[in-house]
Amino acid sequence: MARRRATVHEVAAYAKVSAQTVSRVVNGVPRVAARTRERVLAAVKALDYEPNSLARGLVTRRTHAIGVVVYDISNPYYGQMVRGMDDAAFSRGYDLVIGNSDADHRKDLSYLRVFRRRAVDGILASVADPSRDRLEAWTQAACPVVFLDKYYGSEDCSYVTVNNREAALRAVEHLLEIGHRRIGVVTASSTASVSVKERFAGYREALRAGGVEYDPGLTARSERQTEEGGFHATRKLLRGGAIPTALFCNNDAMAIGAMRAIYDAGLDIPGDISVVGFDDVPVAALLRVPLTTVAQPIRRMGAAAVELLTERIEGASPRQPRQIVLDAHLVIRRSTAPPARRAARATRAARAPGPAGRK
């Protein structure tokens, strides 16, 4: 049989104060004497009192809930990010209300309406389509909003991200330094988020600095930044005949898909094609050939976003938008090596029919 919850009046009687004084203490109102506050908190602990969140919200005009919408919760990258959010939110007394957009801007906006109805105190968003014409919907959300990873690239909004362009440049520089010249890229559509565009720009900048002319024929794009998206984009690239000796991928999920396509074509990693990802999700180090990748401080990004958001909710920081850019760094594993075999061999293998039944 469930134990009956203690009431505010029982706590007041135990502490020998009024119910209004108990309410002020549990809601953090400062105008309570220190000794009285200690007595109330001791009573709360002794009776295992839990304030009614709805009633508390009416008094404080806060729900202590944060709405979260992410691009694809099945991607380990977002799982790590949400874990960082949850740890930081829990330590600050906030609950998370999580939505998964499946890379669909209509679901993004649907969750925005859900969060409004739930009267969340703030929103953390990694949106599917961060185009300028949709920025207004988020900035008029009637509560603070902080973007992560995929963001609008505008000084009008708060966001947490990493040094995408520089990190991508360093990753491609690594490939150039070990001798690669035919370096392809597996990325998202040209209308994707600012972070995607920055990584692509870093790729091109590294090529230019290394004296390598950009070849559009070595660019593979997918509408979805997923393993399947990376697989199909890379398979199409390899079947086109312009075979790279290395691939820089927009994220680890796409890199893992690219590796599948390379194996499917009868090619070797890194013997025929080296592969670099971006994220450093936990599985990256556990693959058959551990993945060289750009390590983002994923949990730290989630925690930093919560810190920034709660500061705005609680009035501890100015209401002006603020941007946090964290450092990412390259982790070199076994998926990259000097181009030891001729590209012509890889081209013949990629053009050859696959095993029976392979599509």
Helices and strands as residue ranges (DSSP letters): H 8-15, H 19-26, H 34-47, H 53-60, E 65-70, H 76-91, E 95-100, H 105-118, E 122-125, H 132-139, E 145-148, E 158-162, H 164-177, E 183-188, H 194-209, G 216-218, E 219-222, H 227-239, E 246-249, H 252-264, E 274-279, G 282-286, E 292-295, H 298-313, E 323-326, E 329-331, H 343-351
